[in-house]
C-alpha cells in the first residue's frame, strides 16, 4: 500500500467513507437492504467525483468476486467487437458468488453499433449480470439506453468536502501543509477530489518540508486570492493604464493567464451573487477566509449588478481567446480596457 498514489491508496473501501454523494449512497444501500438491486445503472457527473469508486463498492456489496468484476474503458474499447465479446462473456455464470458486474467507463464514447449491441444485452440480461455505466457526458448516451437503466447524477464536491478528505490524508501521511495552501488546492480542484489528491501527491514530492500556497502557484499555475483581488480593484477604481500594467506584472511573474482569467471569473461570480442577494454569500463562505469574505463583500458594494455581469461575459470570451491569441496577454488587456471604458 505504501507505494500507491494517494487517490488509489485512500479510495473509499466502504460506504461510510464516501464523501459528497450521500444521495447516491443512500439509495443504493437501501436497495441492497431491500434486495432490490437493479440489473443496470448509469452514473453520470464530472470526473473525479466517485463514479467508479461507488461502482466498485456496489460490486463488492453484492458479493461479486474479483474475477467476476469486469471493467471496460469505452474510450479505448468503443467498437462493436468489444461489446460482442462482453456479451459472450455474460453467458458464463460467476466463478463465485451470485453476480458478475460489468463496469463500462466513459460509456458515451461507444460507437452507434456498439450501443445497439449493448442495448440488446440490457433488454434481456441474464439474472447474474449487473451493468454499471459511467459517463462525464450523459447527453451523448442514446435515449434507448437511458430508458433501460437507473440513473444517478453525481455532483461536484464543495471546497469544504475536499478539505475534509485532504485533512485525513495529510494526517495519515504526516504531510505538512498550511491552511491557506489546503484551501487553494481544494478550490483549484474544481469539485474533483481525485484531482485534489493528485495535486497533493505532486506537491509533497515538490516540497517535503511544508507545502505553502507559493508552491501551488509555482508548480500548478494556480492563482491566489490576492491577484484577483488586485485586478478587481483596478477594474473598479483605476484607469486602463494601471490595469494593463498589472497584467504586465502578472505576465512577467510567470502567471498562467488562462488560469488567472478562470480564477478572476470565479471571483467576479462571487461578487455577482452578493449583488443578487446578500444571503447568497453563504454559498462561497467555505472557499474563503473571513477576511477574504469581507473583501469580496466590500468589492461588491462598488459595482452595479449590470457592470459585474458584463465583466464576467467579457472575461469569459477573453479566457477562450487566450489560446488562439498571438500575444497571450492581449485578450486580457482588451477585456480590461472594454470593462473600464464601459464604466466611464
Helices and strands as residue ranges (DSSP letters): H 6-9, G 15-17, H 22-33, E 40-44, H 51-61, G 66-68, E 69-73, H 80-90, E 100-105, G 107-109, H 112-123, E 129-135, G 138-140, H 143-146, E 150-153, H 159-173, H 179-188, H 193-206, H 213-220, H 225-237, H 240-252, H 257-276, G 278-283, G 285-287, H 290-301, H 305-322, H 330-343
